[in-house]
Amino acid sequence: MRLSDLPKGSPAVVDRVDDAHLDDAIAQRLRDLGFVAGEPVRLVARGPLGADPLLILIGSTRFALRRSEAARVTVRLQEAA
């Protein structure tokens, strides 16, 4: 599942960040920010009418991402503890 499609509030774990093309600077920046395999992630909020930006919580840090950026991150749903 793509991070951009994650239901609001659902706990998930990052599987990978996909490069859109060779030397994808945005994908590399996402990895540098902590979007790496095994990191817990949650979609906190969506912009007006379900649009940009998406407010993402990864670890204890919040990021505002465009849907196109969040679509590069593949996640898997995690059972609530």
N, CA and C of each residue as an Amber inpcrd file, in Angstrom:
protein
   243
   0.8430000  -1.1730000   0.0000000   0.0000000   0.0000000   0.0000000
   0.8910000   1.2410000   0.0000000   0.4490000   2.2590000  -0.6780000
   1.1840000   3.5290000  -0.7080000   0.8210000   4.3640000   0.5180000
   1.7860000   5.1090000   1.0220000   1.5420000   5.9820000   2.1670000
   0.4260000   6.9780000   1.8540000   0.3320000   7.4250000   0.6190000
  -0.7080000   8.3820000   0.2280000  -2.1090000   7.7730000   0.3150000
  -2.2190000   6.4310000   0.3240000  -3.5120000   5.7400000   0.3990000
  -3.8180000   5.2070000   1.7940000  -2.9160000   5.4020000   2.7240000
  -3.0990000   4.8890000   4.0830000  -4.3020000   5.5660000   4.7340000
  -5.1960000   4.7770000   5.3420000  -6.3240000   5.3920000   6.0550000
  -5.8230000   6.2490000   7.2250000  -6.4670000   7.3640000   7.4360000
  -6.0840000   8.2820000   8.5120000  -6.0800000   7.5570000   9.8570000
  -4.9710000   7.7070000  10.5920000  -4.8390000   7.1420000  11.9270000
  -4.3910000   5.6990000  11.9830000  -4.3330000   5.0050000  10.8480000
  -3.9560000   3.5940000  10.8500000  -2.4530000   3.4370000  11.0640000
  -2.0580000   2.5710000  12.0090000  -0.6310000   2.3400000  12.2160000
  -0.0670000   1.5120000  11.0600000   1.1140000   1.8860000  10.6050000
   1.7710000   1.1770000   9.5060000   3.2780000   1.2040000   9.7330000
   3.9720000   0.4460000   8.8880000   5.4300000   0.3790000   8.9260000
   5.9300000   0.6010000   7.5060000   6.9940000   1.3710000   7.3640000
   7.5870000   1.6300000   6.0510000   8.2200000   0.3430000   5.5230000
   7.9140000  -0.0060000   4.2750000   8.5800000  -1.1190000   3.5960000
   9.7630000  -0.6070000   2.7740000   9.4960000   0.4430000   1.9800000
  10.5630000   0.9840000   1.1230000  10.1280000   2.3270000   0.5380000
  11.1040000   3.0360000  -0.0120000  10.8470000   4.2530000  -0.7840000
  11.2440000   3.9390000  -2.2180000  10.3260000   4.1480000  -3.1500000
  10.5790000   3.8610000  -4.5570000  11.1120000   5.0990000  -5.2740000
  12.1450000   4.8940000  -6.0760000  12.7020000   5.9670000  -6.9020000
  11.8630000   6.0970000  -8.1720000  11.4350000   7.3120000  -8.5010000
  10.6640000   7.5580000  -9.7210000  11.5490000   7.4950000 -10.9600000
  12.8460000   7.7660000 -10.7740000  13.8160000   7.7420000 -11.8750000
  15.2060000   7.6340000 -11.2720000  16.1990000   7.4530000 -12.0950000
  17.5780000   7.3580000 -11.6420000  17.9910000   8.6410000 -10.9200000
  18.6820000   8.5080000  -9.8120000  19.1160000   9.6640000  -9.0030000
  17.9390000  10.5300000  -8.5560000  16.8860000   9.9060000  -8.0640000
  15.6870000  10.6000000  -7.6160000  15.9780000  11.3270000  -6.3010000
  16.1390000  12.6380000  -6.3670000  16.4970000  13.4450000  -5.1920000
  15.3880000  13.4410000  -4.1290000  14.1400000  13.4110000  -4.5530000
  13.0440000  13.4090000  -3.5860000  13.0180000  12.0960000  -2.8130000
  13.1650000  10.9790000  -3.5020000  13.1950000   9.6770000  -2.8280000
  14.3710000   9.6080000  -1.8560000  15.5160000  10.1170000  -2.2650000
  16.6770000  10.1120000  -1.3770000  16.4350000  10.9980000  -0.1600000
  15.8080000  12.1330000  -0.3590000  15.5070000  13.0350000   0.7570000
  14.5400000  12.3770000   1.7450000  13.5520000  11.6590000   1.2300000
  12.6270000  10.9410000   2.1140000  13.3840000   9.9180000   2.9670000
  14.3010000   9.1790000   2.3470000  15.1120000   8.2230000   3.1080000
  15.9660000   8.9410000   4.1430000  16.5340000  10.0760000   3.7720000
  17.3590000  10.8610000   4.7070000  16.5360000  11.3590000   5.8970000
  15.2500000  11.6290000   5.6730000  14.3740000  12.1200000   6.7420000
  13.8980000  11.0080000   7.6730000  14.1700000   9.7580000   7.3150000
  13.8050000   8.6520000   8.1990000  12.7800000   7.6850000   7.6400000
  12.3640000   7.8730000   6.4060000  11.4380000   6.9390000   5.7770000
  12.2320000   5.7220000   5.2910000  12.5540000   4.8420000   6.2270000
  13.3540000   3.6510000   5.9440000  12.5940000   2.4160000   6.4210000
  12.9430000   1.2700000   5.8730000  12.2590000   0.0080000   6.1880000
  12.2030000  -0.2200000   7.6960000  11.0090000  -0.5650000   8.1640000
  10.8080000  -0.8920000   9.5710000  10.3770000   0.2640000  10.4530000
  10.4060000   1.4920000   9.9390000  10.0150000   2.6650000  10.7520000
   8.5030000   2.7500000  10.8500000   7.9670000   2.9440000  12.0680000
   6.5280000   3.1240000  12.2090000   6.0910000   4.4750000  11.6390000
   4.9340000   4.4830000  11.0060000   4.4350000   5.6880000  10.3440000
   2.9170000   5.7320000  10.4990000   2.3720000   6.9540000  10.4940000
   0.9190000   7.1300000  10.6360000   0.5150000   8.3900000   9.8670000
  -0.6020000   8.3050000   9.1640000  -1.1720000   9.4800000   8.5070000
  -2.0290000  10.1910000   9.5420000  -1.6440000  11.4060000   9.9080000
  -2.3240000  12.1630000  10.9610000  -3.4910000  12.9700000  10.3990000
  -3.2760000  13.6290000   9.2500000  -4.3340000  14.4790000   8.6820000
  -4.0940000  14.6810000   7.1910000  -5.1700000  15.0140000   6.5050000
  -5.1130000  15.3620000   5.0750000  -5.4990000  16.8230000   4.9290000
  -5.0340000  17.4240000   3.8530000  -5.3970000  18.8090000   3.5640000
  -6.8890000  18.9300000   3.2810000  -7.3530000  20.1410000   2.9950000
  -8.7720000  20.3740000   2.7390000  -9.3170000  19.4740000   1.6380000
 -10.4710000  18.8940000   1.9000000 -11.1490000  18.0140000   0.9400000
 -10.2840000  16.8270000   0.5180000  -9.4300000  16.3370000   1.4150000
  -8.6020000  15.1690000   1.1340000  -7.4360000  15.4350000   0.2090000
  -7.0620000  16.6800000   0.0520000  -5.9930000  17.0460000  -0.8790000
  -4.6600000  17.2380000  -0.1590000  -3.7240000  17.8970000  -0.8340000
  -2.4060000  18.1930000  -0.2580000  -2.5290000  19.2520000   0.8180000
  -1.6490000  19.2910000   1.7630000  -0.6190000  18.2900000   2.0550000
  -1.1590000  17.1970000   2.9670000  -0.3440000  16.1520000   3.1280000
  -0.6330000  15.0840000   4.0810000   0.2780000  15.2970000   5.2780000
  -0.2660000  15.2040000   6.4670000   0.5380000  15.3220000   7.6770000
   0.8840000  13.9070000   8.1290000   2.1730000  13.6020000   8.1140000
   2.6770000  12.2650000   8.3900000   3.4780000  12.2860000   9.6820000
   3.2410000  11.2990000  10.5330000   4.0240000  11.1200000  11.7500000
   4.9140000   9.9040000  11.5360000   6.2290000  10.1150000  11.6230000
   7.1770000   9.0110000  11.5310000   8.0870000   9.1100000  12.7390000
   8.0880000   8.0670000  13.5380000   8.7690000   8.1610000  14.8260000
   8.0290000   9.1930000  15.6600000   8.7540000  10.2100000  16.1120000
   8.1060000  11.2860000  16.8770000   8.1250000  12.6090000  16.1090000
   8.3940000  12.5310000  14.8070000   8.5120000  13.7330000  13.9740000
   7.3640000  13.8010000  12.9820000   6.8330000  15.0090000  12.7900000
   5.7550000  15.2340000  11.8250000   6.3020000  15.8960000  10.5750000
   5.8040000  15.4320000   9.4320000   6.1900000  15.9920000   8.1430000
   4.9370000  16.2840000   7.3370000   4.9580000  17.3620000   6.5870000
   3.9050000  17.6500000   5.6160000   4.4500000  17.2490000   4.2540000
   3.7850000  16.2940000   3.6110000   4.2130000  15.7980000   2.3050000
   3.1210000  16.0120000   1.2690000   3.5320000  16.2290000   0.0410000
   2.5790000  16.2260000  -1.0680000   2.1520000  14.7780000  -1.2970000
   0.9820000  14.5920000  -1.8760000   0.5150000  13.2350000  -2.1860000
   1.5020000  12.5260000  -3.1030000   2.0670000  13.2430000  -4.0650000
   3.0160000  12.6290000  -4.9980000   4.2720000  12.1420000  -4.2830000
   4.6870000  12.8370000  -3.2390000   5.8490000  12.4030000  -2.4470000
   5.4800000  11.1860000  -1.6010000   4.3300000  11.2380000  -0.9540000
   3.8840000  10.1280000  -0.1100000   3.6440000   8.8640000  -0.9400000
   3.2890000   9.0240000  -2.2070000   3.0410000   7.8690000  -3.0700000
   4.3160000   7.0900000  -3.3570000   5.4730000   7.6580000  -3.1160000
   6.7460000   6.9440000  -3.3250000   7.0790000   6.0050000  -2.1750000
   6.3610000   6.1560000  -1.0550000   6.6370000   5.3470000   0.1450000
   5.6400000   4.1870000   0.2020000   6.1610000   2.9660000   0.2170000
   5.3350000   1.7790000   0.3570000   5.3210000   1.3730000   1.8260000
   4.1090000   1.1360000   2.3470000   3.9420000   0.7730000   3.7570000
   3.1020000  -0.4880000   3.8630000   3.1580000  -1.1080000   5.0260000
   2.2580000  -2.2300000   5.3190000   1.5380000  -1.9060000   6.6220000
   0.2590000  -2.2330000   6.6740000  -0.5310000  -1.9870000   7.8710000
   0.0120000  -2.8230000   9.0180000  -0.0920000  -2.2760000  10.2030000
   0.4000000  -2.9330000  11.4040000  -0.7600000  -3.1240000  12.3630000
  -0.7600000  -4.2460000  13.0360000  -1.7990000  -4.4960000  14.0360000
  -1.6510000  -3.5040000  15.1780000  -2.7630000  -2.9560000  15.6480000
  -2.7260000  -2.0350000  16.7950000  -2.3260000  -2.8180000  18.0370000
  -1.4640000  -2.2180000  18.8490000  -0.9750000  -2.9060000  20.0470000
  -1.9550000  -2.7860000  21.1900000
